[in-house]
Amino acid sequence: MLTHMRQGKRLVIKLQGEIDHHTAAAIRDEMDTLIWRYPVETLIVDVGNVTFMDSSGIGILIGRYRIMSRMGGTLRVRGARDQVDRILEFAGIYKICQKEA
């Protein structure tokens, strides 16, 4: 469901598959554990292998944005495919975090 890699002051979390109400709680909990284990300045969420995302996925990103903001850090979203990119754009995610190619 997710993998991670710490790169200095950056934590990259790669998500894959479908992110919906069935998978969101486990993803959220695992991401939070990683954020607190590896306090970093930048959290990069790579969604390049996400095939579907509903409002639960949007909620995950907004929640991690809030955590990173409180810690003085930033959130970036990387690699969204067309369908997921449109959802993120429509939801306003790119207004609160940087989009990476």
C-alpha positions, 0 to 999 in steps of 0.5 A: 500500500505504501513505501517510504524513503528518508532523504535528509530533511525530506520524507518520500512516501509512495502510495499505490493502488486505490485510496478510498474509505476501505484503505484510508485509515490504514494509510493515514495511520502508517503515514502519521507513524512515519511523520512522527518517527522521521521529523522532516522539513518536507513530506513528499507524497508520491501518488504516481501509482495511485489508480483511484482516489476518492474524498478519503484520499483528499482527507489524508492529504489535508490532514498530513498538510495540517500536521506538517504545517504545525511542525513548520514543514511543507507537503508536496504531491508528486507524480499524479496521473491524469485522473488523480491529478484532476481530482487533486486540482478540483479539490484545491490540494494544489492551493495548499501544497506544491505539485511536483512532476 
